[in-house]
Amino acid sequence: MKAFVVALATVALGTVAVGMELHGSFDISISLDPGTGTLQDLAGSCSLIGSWSFLRLGTTFDFEEMGLTWILGTLGFDAGVAGVTGDALFGAVNSAFLYGLLTGWMKFGGAEFYGYYVMADPDVDGTFEQGGLFRVVASLPGGAQFESLTMFGADMSGVSFTQLGVDKVYYFEVAPQTGSTGVVEFTGQKIIFSGLGFGCAVLDSETYFTKNGFEYQLFSLTVHTATVFTLEIDILFTVQTKSVTITPILDLSYGCVYVYTELEVEDYFTITGLTIYGVRLEANFGNFRLIEIMSFDEVNYDLVLDPYWEQFTVEVCQPACCGGYAIFRVDTYFEEGSLNIFDWGRTDFYIEVPVASFFTLWSGMAVDPTGLVEWEIGCSLSF
């Protein structure tokens, strides 16, 4: 991995001399202790992307208060109808290479073809799981889509990477399957049809085989009635079993009012009750936006910042410098049983101002009955 980082730096410096077009961004935020004014938390990210003809080279450095935390490198070749990309993730805290992905792709006959080779060490134990995947995606008439996944030890289940004491988490969609060692061996085939329209219904289909044979066939049907009632029906076939899951959905929303509801179902076809656990109202008046959220059951449904049950938001978005927009937002929260007027519990303020076409400043703070409890400032630079 050290050689990979050195190669990235060498290529980046060398390409500047031959006229590579360079773009980048720098974002940083700092949280301060309102009582002492000392630094509480720091987070930032710096990205550099260079391109020259068909070649693209990029790297991203993430850092927090402890120092450098992540390094993500990318290298790509794009010829318009075909290309190759490579991605590598390095955990700076663990001083370990954690993820590598090589992707080849091409477009032909209205379809897109992808070949992946992936290696990952999410446990940071020095043992890499490796595998390959061949993927085909094609659009069908009526807005439907076909997707085929041929697996050789890898799939699209996703993999996440964390480090002790680091807030930022990296996620990648392509992941090696558990126990895969990189030996070229067929491990599965998945065929997916999605968005197949049949009048008032939409059908999705997923068929899955492993090297041992048929695993399952899943049909997912969404039926839209002429009213506010919708049925989601899942029919799952395996070698030995068949199961049917029916989920009724009631949508009472109208215009600027959204009603959060859940139907209580006893069995496939018996609806025993209706729970209304929240209401959201939203209105726009030119550059002004008003939002009101009331949560009636924060224990089971988290709609509002804890421990509050109601949120009232006023947001103003005005044209500002260099074609950008200045944003000012106030979020006020109410707490049931509060001794303050109107059950007031907390107010958050946020302001974002573009200073130039490439530079934006922002700040946020929170006030509750005890005074100023949070204060964060940051900036974003792009070139």
C-alpha positions in Angstrom: 0.0 0.0 0.0 2.9 2.4 0.7 4.1 1.8 -2.8 0.6 2.7 -4.1 0.5 6.0 -2.1 4.0 6.9 -3.4 2.9 6.1 -6.9 -0.1 8.4 -6.6 2.0 11.2 -5.4 4.6 10.7 -8.1 2.1 10.6 -10.9 0.3 13.7 -9.4 3.5 15.7 -9.4 4.6 14.5 -12.8 1.4 15.2 -14.6 1.3 18.8 -13.4 4.4 19.3 -15.5 2.7 17.9 -18.6 -0.4 20.0 -18.4 -2.8 17.8 -16.5 -6.1 19.6 -15.6 -6.3 19.6 -11.8 -9.5 20.0 -9.7 -9.9 19.7 -6.0 -11.9 20.5 -2.9 -11.2 21.2 0.8 -13.8 21.0 3.5 -13.2 21.5 7.2 -15.4 21.9 10.3 -14.5 22.8 13.9 -16.7 22.4 17.0 -15.9 24.6 19.9 -16.8 24.3 23.6 -19.1 27.3 24.3 -18.0 27.5 27.9 -14.2 27.5 27.4 -13.9 28.3 23.7 -11.5 25.4 23.3 -11.5 23.0 20.4 -13.9 20.0 20.9 -13.8 18.3 17.5 -12.3 18.8 14.1 -13.1 17.0 10.8 -12.1 17.7 7.3 -11.5 16.2 3.8 -9.2 17.2 1.0 -9.7 15.8 -2.5 -7.5 16.2 -5.6 -8.5 15.0 -9.1 -6.3 15.3 -12.1 -7.4 14.4 -15.7 -5.4 14.3 -18.9 -7.0 13.0 -22.1 -8.6 9.7 -21.1 -6.7 9.3 -17.8 -8.0 10.3 -14.4 -6.1 10.3 -11.1 -7.5 11.2 -7.7 -6.9 11.0 -4.0 -8.8 12.0 -0.9 -7.3 12.6 2.5 -9.7 12.7 5.6 -8.6 14.0 8.9 -10.0 14.5 12.3 -8.7 16.0 15.6 -6.3 13.0 16.0 -4.8 13.7 12.6 -4.9 11.9 9.3 -7.5 9.1 9.3 -8.2 7.8 5.8 -6.6 7.9 2.4 -8.6 6.9 -0.7 -6.9 6.7 -4.1 -8.5 6.3 -7.5 -7.1 5.7 -10.9 -9.2 5.5 -14.1 -9.1 5.3 -17.9 -12.3 6.4 -19.7 -12.5 6.0 -23.5 -16.3 6.9 -23.6 -17.6 3.4 -24.4 -15.2 1.5 -22.3 -12.8 2.1 -19.4 -11.0 0.8 -16.3 -10.9 2.2 -12.8 -9.0 1.2 -9.6 -9.8 2.2 -6.0 -7.8 1.7 -2.9 -8.6 2.5 0.7 -5.9 3.0 3.4 -6.7 3.3 7.1 -4.1 5.8 8.4 -4.9 5.1 12.1 -4.5 1.4 11.7 -1.7 1.9 9.1 -3.3 -0.8 7.0 -4.4 -1.3 3.4 -8.1 -2.2 3.7 -9.9 -2.3 0.4 -9.0 -2.6 -3.3 -11.3 -2.7 -6.3 -10.5 -3.0 -10.0 -13.4 -2.3 -12.4 -13.6 -2.8 -16.1 -16.7 -1.6 -18.0 -18.1 -1.1 -21.5 -21.3 0.0 -23.2 -22.7 -2.0 -26.1 -26.1 -2.5 -27.7 -28.0 -0.5 -25.1 -26.5 -2.5 -22.2 -23.7 -1.9 -19.7 -21.1 -4.6 -18.8 -19.0 -4.5 -15.7 -16.2 -6.8 -14.5 -15.0 -6.4 -10.9 -12.1 -7.8 -8.9 -12.2 -6.9 -5.2 -10.2 -7.6 -2.1 -11.1 -6.4 1.5 -9.9 -6.7 5.0 -12.7 -5.2 7.2 -11.4 -6.9 10.3 -7.9 -5.4 9.9 -6.3 -8.8 10.7 -4.2 -9.0 7.6 -6.4 -11.6 6.0 -8.0 -10.5 2.7 -11.1 -12.0 1.2 -11.0 -11.7 -2.6 -13.4 -12.4 -5.4 -14.7 -11.4 -8.8 -18.1 -10.4 -10.2 -19.5 -9.9 -13.7 -22.5 -7.6 -14.0 -24.8 -6.7 -16.9 -27.4 -3.9 -16.7 -29.9 -3.1 -19.4 -33.0 -0.9 -19.7 -36.3 -2.5 -20.9 -39.3 -0.9 -22.5 -41.6 1.0 -20.1 -38.9 2.1 -17.7 -38.1 -1.5 -16.5 -34.6 -2.7 -15.9 -32.7 -6.0 -16.2 -29.7 -6.9 -14.1 -27.5 -10.0 -14.1 -24.9 -10.7 -11.5 -22.5 -13.7 -12.1 -20.5 -14.2 -8.9 -17.0 -15.6 -8.6 -16.5 -14.9 -4.8 -17.9 -11.4 -4.8 -21.4 -9.7 -4.8 -23.1 -6.4 -4.3 -23.9 -6.9 -0.6 -21.6 -4.0 0.4 -18.8 -3.7 3.0 -18.1 -1.0 5.6 -14.8 0.1 7.1 -14.4 1.8 10.5 -11.4 2.7 12.8 -11.3 3.1 16.5 -12.0 6.7 17.5 -12.8 7.8 13.9 -16.3 9.2 13.1 -16.2 8.8 9.3 -17.2 5.4 7.9 -16.4 4.3 4.4 -18.8 2.1 2.5 -18.3 0.2 -0.8 -21.0 -1.6 -2.7 -18.9 -4.4 -4.2 -17.7 -6.8 -1.6 -16.0 -10.3 -1.5 -18.1 -13.1 -0.2 -17.3 -14.6 3.2 -14.5 -17.1 3.0 -13.6 -16.3 -0.6 -9.9 -16.6 -1.3 -9.7 -15.2 -4.8 -9.6 -18.6 -6.6 -11.7 -18.3 -9.8 -14.7 -20.3 -8.9 -18.4 -19.8 -9.7 -20.3 -19.1 -6.5 -23.7 -17.8 -7.7 -26.0 -16.2 -10.3 -28.6 -13.6 -9.6 -31.1 -12.4 -12.2 -33.2 -9.3 -11.4 -36.1 -7.7 -13.2 -37.4 -4.4 -11.7 -40.1 -1.9 -12.5 -42.2 -4.2 -14.7 -45.5 -2.3 -15.1 -48.8 -4.1 -15.4 -51.5 -1.4 -15.3 -52.0 -0.5 -11.6 -49.3 -2.9 -10.4 -45.5 -3.0 -10.6 -43.6 -6.3 -10.4 -40.0 -7.0 -9.4 -38.4 -10.4 -9.8 -35.2 -11.9 -8.3 -33.9 -15.3 -9.1 -30.8 -16.7 -7.3 -28.7 -19.8 -7.9 -25.5 -20.9 -6.1 -23.0 -23.5 -7.2 -25.1 -26.0 -5.3 -28.2 -25.2 -7.4 -31.5 -23.2 -7.0 -31.8 -21.1 -3.8 -34.9 -18.9 -4.2 -37.3 -17.1 -6.5 -38.8 -13.8 -5.1 -41.7 -12.0 -6.7 -42.4 -8.5 -5.3 -45.7 -6.9 -6.4 -46.8 -3.4 -5.6 -50.5 -2.8 -6.2 -51.8 0.7 -6.4 -55.5 1.1 -5.9 -57.6 4.0 -7.0 -57.7 5.3 -3.4 -55.1 5.9 -0.8 -54.5 2.2 -0.2 -51.5 0.3 -1.5 -50.5 -3.4 -1.2 -47.0 -4.7 -1.2 -46.9 -8.5 -1.8 -43.8 -10.6 -1.5 -43.9 -14.3 -2.7 -40.8 -16.3 -1.9 -40.2 -19.8 -3.3 -37.3 -22.0 -2.1 -36.7 -25.6 -2.9 -38.9 -26.8 0.0 -41.0 -23.8 1.0 -43.3 -21.0 -0.2 -44.1 -17.9 1.8 -46.3 -15.0 1.2 -46.0 -11.6 2.9 -48.6 -8.9 2.4 -48.0 -5.4 3.7 -50.9 -2.9 3.4 -49.9 0.8 3.2 -52.3 3.7 3.8 -51.3 7.1 2.5 -53.3 9.9 4.0 -51.0 12.6 2.7 -52.5 15.4 0.7 -50.9 18.5 -0.7 -48.5 20.1 1.8 -49.5 17.7 4.6 -47.8 14.3 5.1 -49.4 11.9 7.6 -47.1 9.1 9.0 -49.2 6.0 9.4 -48.8 2.3 10.0 -51.5 -0.3 9.7 -51.7 -3.1 12.3 -52.0 -6.5 10.6 -53.0 -9.7 12.4 -52.5 -12.1 9.5 -52.3 -11.9 5.7 -55.7 -10.3 5.2 -56.9 -8.9 8.6 -56.2 -5.3 9.4 -56.8 -4.7 13.1 -55.9 -1.1 13.6 -54.4 2.1 12.3 -51.6 4.1 14.0 -50.9 7.7 13.1 -47.5 8.4 14.6 -46.7 11.8 13.1 -47.7 14.7 10.9 -45.4 16.9 8.6 -46.6 20.2 7.1 -44.5 22.0 4.5 -45.1 25.3 2.7 -43.0 27.5 0.4 -43.5 31.2 0.0 -41.0 32.5 -2.5 -37.6 32.2 -0.9 -39.1 31.1 2.5 -39.8 27.6 3.5 -41.7 26.5 6.6 -41.8 23.0 8.0 -43.7 21.7 11.0 -43.2 18.1 12.3 -45.2 16.6 15.2 -44.1 13.1 16.4 -46.7 11.3 18.6 -44.5 8.2 19.3 -40.8 9.0 19.5 -40.1 5.8 21.3 -41.0 3.6 18.3 -40.7 6.2 15.5 -37.8 8.7 15.5 -39.0 11.7 13.5 -37.6 14.5 15.6 -34.3 15.1 17.3 -34.3 13.4 20.7 -35.7 14.0 23.3 -38.1 16.4 21.6 -41.5 15.7 20.0 -42.1 18.7 17.8 -39.9 20.7 15.3 -40.7 24.0 13.6 -38.3 25.1 10.9 -37.9 28.4 9.0 -35.5 28.5 6.1 -34.6 31.4 3.8 -32.6 30.9 0.6 -31.5 34.0 -1.1 -29.4 34.6 -4.3 -25.9 35.7 -3.2 -22.4 36.1 -4.5 -21.2 34.6 -7.7 -24.3 32.7 -8.7 -24.6 31.0 -5.3 -27.2 31.1 -2.6 -27.1 32.2 1.0 -29.0 29.9 3.4 -30.3 30.8 6.8 -32.3 28.1 8.8 -33.7 28.1 12.3 -34.9 24.7 13.8 -36.9 25.1 17.0 -37.7 22.0 19.1 -40.4 21.5 21.8 -40.2 19.1 24.7 -43.3 17.7 26.4 -43.5 18.7 30.0 -41.0 21.5 29.6 -41.3 24.4 32.1 -40.4 27.0 29.4 -43.0 29.0 27.5 -44.7 26.9 24.7 -42.7 23.8 25.9 -39.6 25.3 24.2 -36.6 23.0 24.5 -34.0 24.0 22.0 -33.2 26.2 18.9 -30.6 25.5 16.2 -29.3 28.2 13.9 -27.5 27.6 10.7 -26.1 30.1 8.1 -24.2 29.4 4.9 -22.8 32.2 2.8 -20.8 32.0 -0.5 -17.9 34.4 -0.4 -16.7 33.6 -3.9 -17.5 31.1 -6.6 -15.0 28.7 -5.1 -15.3 29.5 -1.4 -18.2 29.1 1.1 -18.4 29.8 4.8 -21.0 28.3 7.2 -21.7 28.3 10.9 -24.2 26.5 13.2 -25.1 26.9 16.9 -27.6 25.5 19.3 -29.3 27.2 22.3 -31.3 25.5 25.0 -32.6 26.8 28.4 -29.0 26.5 29.9 -27.6 28.8 27.2 -25.3 28.1 24.2 -24.6 24.3 24.0 -23.1 23.8 20.5 -21.1 26.0 18.1 -19.6 24.8 14.9 -17.9 26.7 12.1 -16.6 25.5 8.7 -15.7 26.3 5.2 -15.6 24.6 1.8 -13.1 25.4 -0.9 -13.2 24.1 -4.5 -11.1 24.7 -7.5 
